[in-house]
Amino acid sequence: MAGVGRGTVSRVINGSPRVSAQARAAVQAAIKELGYVPNRAARTLVTRRTDTVALVLSEDEERLFAEPYFADIIRGISSALNDTGLQLMFTLARSARDHDRLKQYLTGHHVDGVMLISLHEADPLPALLERHGVPTVLGGRPVGQDLAEVSYVDADNEGGAHQAVSHLVERGRRRIATIAGPQDMGVGIDRLAGYRRALGDLPELVSYADFSEEGGHRAMQELLERDAELDAVFVASDNMALGALRALRAAGRRVPDDVAVVGFEDSAAARRAEPPLTTVHQPTERMGREMVQLLVARMRGEQAEHTAVIVDTRLVVRESS
């Protein structure tokens, strides 16, 4: 219909510049009139590419919808993928059964690359994908793996926690507790390390939770029972900090007069908290975009070695401290 050869049609469809304006217009007119849509399965057989990447969250649905972090990083990933022509497949993987199912799918040439977020130490997927030669990028520093063998994007969690606790020390607080995240995750380990480094000679008081609001509430209650005189708490996520604020109100502790509170993430909920929450800003959407850029570079063979990208954090001071 266009009056040109198959090769010219192929170049137009694939966006090649090696086509005259007249031929391109004729092919595009024929495509419009015929309602032609490229057959993705047929193209995959020829190119051995699926033009699809997978995003795997190693958590359950409850955490996905409860924590703003996941929505923000997925937004960044989707935004970056819009410029690549790649499709995004999203799935949850928490149980052993989920991992078995994904293992077969992700290593079976159904996707061109994989991004993994919210990894726990025992997660076997990163090593498995690397062994099968699947380009993979992790969201967050992995635990229990050789960092020279993985590519990942993370925030400066230790540095951000150090800023937060140093701020509390500078404000004259001397009994500073922390609600730390899970210690089988790099983010939990690094934020606890930053807290400890900033304390100096001050005594430490640590409770652990799972990044959920309810977990933060329980951990704050435990801390108050252990030390009724604590005057500040650094909480390793805004979500947990909201739970901590609720526990402090129930115990009759004024924030920040009696107990100063600092969170981590700078979520929208932190700005709406009562009082508004001092927190460490991490550029979550940017982290998602960085993951896509690193993955695409690996898929194209432009990134031969494994790379870590660490984005800066900064303290945002509000009324809670």
GUPATI-691364 format. One line per 8 residues: number of its first residue (from 1); for each residue x, y, z of C-alpha. Coordinates in steps of 0.001 Angstrom, whole numbers, plus 500000, padded with zeros to 6 digits. Each point is the difference from the previous one (the first is absolute). Last residue first. Example, Ala and Ser with C-alpha at 12.3 -4.5 7.8 and 13.67 -1.06 7.14 Angstrom:
2	513670,498940,507140; 498630,496560,500660
END
This chain:
321	511984,518892,567249; 496419,499253,498919; 499510,503522,498570; 501889,499581,496710; 503624,499531,498924; 500670,498309,496656; 503322,498118,500154; 501700,499070,496761
313	500665,496808,498021; 502378,499413,497089; 499629,497263,497403; 502219,496897,499937; 500416,498233,496642; 501772,496638,500192; 501418,498426,496848; 500643,496514,498685
305	502377,500038,497079; 499216,499873,496281; 497557,502888,499901; 499429,500809,496327; 498908,496453,499191; 496577,501185,498903; 498251,498153,502829; 502536,501337,502506
297	499430,503600,498903; 496238,499436,500123; 500314,498721,503581; 502101,502950,501169; 497637,502537,498461; 496958,498189,501437; 501473,499865,503512; 500960,503683,499811
289	496397,500878,499176; 498758,498102,503050; 502583,501699,502221; 498854,503352,498619; 496480,499189,501143; 501301,499244,503490; 502048,503177,500477; 500697,499394,503727
281	499107,502778,502409; 500872,499383,503634; 497181,500959,502331; 498609,502632,502344; 496317,499172,500211; 497146,502485,499969; 498383,499926,503474; 497606,498370,499411
273	500920,498316,496709; 498999,501527,496651; 503564,500739,498867; 501144,496532,501031; 497058,498433,498148; 501292,501481,496742; 503153,497947,500508; 503303,501475,501107
265	501794,496608,500116; 501377,499642,503554; 498477,501082,503304; 500983,502337,502824; 498162,500309,503327; 500716,502257,502991; 498611,498832,503355; 498797,502198,502851
257	499624,503340,498226; 500097,498567,496453; 497480,498396,500143; 498088,499799,503287; 499893,496695,501857; 496595,499005,501422; 500523,496267,499412; 497272,499927,497319
249	501656,502946,498263; 503363,498197,500051; 498470,496839,498538; 498390,501931,497140; 503253,501811,499250; 501803,496632,499887; 497455,498630,497518; 500563,502988,497736
241	503752,499472,500423; 499653,496422,498739; 498626,501316,496707; 502594,502753,499901; 502769,497408,500084; 503074,499239,502147; 498663,501807,503066; 502397,502208,501958
233	498634,500475,503495; 500483,502793,502504; 499636,500795,503730; 500216,496570,501626; 499174,500221,503717; 497473,497141,500209; 502629,497577,498741; 499039,496355,499428
225	496231,500532,500123; 500278,503016,497721; 502086,497960,497557; 497436,497195,499912; 497159,502422,499260; 502074,501492,497210; 500632,496536,498520; 496292,499171,500027
217	499060,503220,498186; 502829,499634,497484; 498831,496476,499166; 496452,501293,499552; 501259,502604,497550; 501922,497357,498040; 503768,500133,499388; 500442,496526,501586
209	501033,500905,503535; 503049,499965,502264; 500751,501765,503285; 503289,501645,500886; 501194,502121,502909; 503549,501285,499705; 501908,501865,502699; 501784,503227,499005
201	503751,499773,499431; 499790,500596,496249; 496342,499830,499026; 500640,500895,496336; 501709,496688,499158; 497273,497971,501676; 497202,501691,498071; 501884,499647,496707
193	500514,496275,500653; 496276,499570,500708; 499212,501664,496677; 502451,497691,498225; 498682,496740,501463; 496343,500736,499311; 500675,501192,496438; 502215,496999,499289
185	497212,497604,500942; 500230,496967,502324; 500206,502387,502959; 496388,501076,499675; 499513,503720,500683; 501165,501891,503067; 497904,501954,502495; 502614,502182,501642
177	500506,501498,503438; 501695,503255,500955; 500522,500735,503687; 502166,503133,499729; 498043,502511,497954; 501628,503431,499911; 498797,501154,496582; 503473,499236,498616
169	499563,496362,501080; 496653,499846,498178; 501545,501418,496831; 502876,497523,500267; 497371,497244,500136; 498409,501062,496720; 503234,500738,498168; 501430,496598,500989
161	496823,498328,498782; 500434,501705,496633; 503645,498976,499753; 499181,496378,500805; 497161,499907,497502; 501806,501637,497098; 497224,498929,497629; 500276,496862,497889
153	500364,498753,496442; 501373,496542,499279; 502131,497934,497649; 501238,496658,501346; 503193,497917,499901; 502451,502428,501605; 497567,500358,502895; 500632,496363,500968
145	496720,498983,501568; 498781,499587,503592; 497996,503218,500107; 498954,501905,496907; 500327,503780,499716; 496661,501412,498858; 497985,499773,496796; 501747,497221,498123
137	500902,499914,496308; 500033,496855,497858; 501062,499083,496472; 499140,496270,499689; 503178,497930,499507; 498627,496833,501570; 502445,500157,502910; 499109,503656,500551
129	496306,499140,500173; 500593,497324,502644; 502237,502253,502089; 497360,502739,500065; 497056,497606,500540; 501136,498112,503112; 498499,502400,502599; 501445,499017,503389
121	501337,503458,500785; 496772,501874,499304; 499424,502059,496865; 497614,502943,499904; 500367,500511,496232; 501040,497799,497071; 500363,501241,496414; 500191,497438,497193
113	501105,499984,496360; 499070,498820,496521; 496872,498115,501052; 498398,496684,498947; 503377,498418,499248; 499354,497051,502363; 502132,501258,502908; 497299,502372,501231
105	497190,497462,499613; 501591,496956,501581; 501388,501903,502964; 496763,501934,500340; 497949,496909,500772; 502586,498623,502418; 500268,503388,501696; 496252,500293,500472
97	499880,496503,501495; 502763,500918,502435; 497845,502910,501147; 500528,503755,499589; 499924,500789,496293; 497778,502783,498668; 499779,500777,496283; 500280,502897,497566
89	500568,499707,496240; 501142,503222,498366; 500126,500545,496235; 503040,501528,498315; 499712,502826,497463; 502908,501760,501718; 498708,503489,500865; 496927,498787,501888
81	502284,497666,501975; 501379,502933,501990; 496556,501115,501139; 498962,496460,500906; 503109,499516,502157; 499514,503330,501773; 496342,499243,500717; 500960,496534,501257
73	502462,501672,502398; 497333,502358,501302; 497259,497385,500401; 502388,497706,501855; 501231,502661,502396; 496449,501046,500926; 499583,496884,502181; 496601,498436,500671
65	499078,498824,496488; 503111,497928,499326; 500315,498994,503659; 496589,498310,499985; 500567,498445,496594; 502895,497871,501215; 503702,500677,499611; 502859,499061,497675
57	498970,502462,497300; 500982,498883,496502; 500097,502420,497077; 500283,498186,496686; 501216,501381,496688; 498320,499577,496625; 501279,500768,496487; 499842,496209,499454
49	503359,499680,498263; 501254,497006,498003; 499887,502318,496949; 498362,497554,497589; 497868,497920,502373; 499125,503101,502024; 498788,501761,496863; 497582,497150,499312
41	498639,500129,503551; 499599,503785,499861; 497994,499921,496760; 500238,503577,498733; 496611,501760,499711; 498530,500889,496571; 496720,501906,499889; 500074,499646,496218
33	499363,503689,499308; 502310,501218,502765; 502819,497628,499068; 499638,500965,496346; 500247,503704,500860; 503060,499323,502167; 501647,498097,497139; 499358,502804,497489
25	501219,502680,502435; 503213,498075,500696; 500611,499494,496280; 499662,503754,499310; 502147,500994,502990; 502767,497701,498809; 501014,497105,502261; 503318,499342,501749
17	498889,501726,503233; 498833,496652,501427; 496911,500187,502211; 499287,496269,500170; 496739,500254,498036; 501636,502185,497353; 503000,497678,499639; 497745,496943,499677
9	497913,501669,497292; 503164,500872,498099; 501233,496419,500251; 496668,498645,498809; 500229,501938,496756; 498096,503139,499036; 496736,500762,498184; 498140,500935,503175
1	497177,497588,499217
END
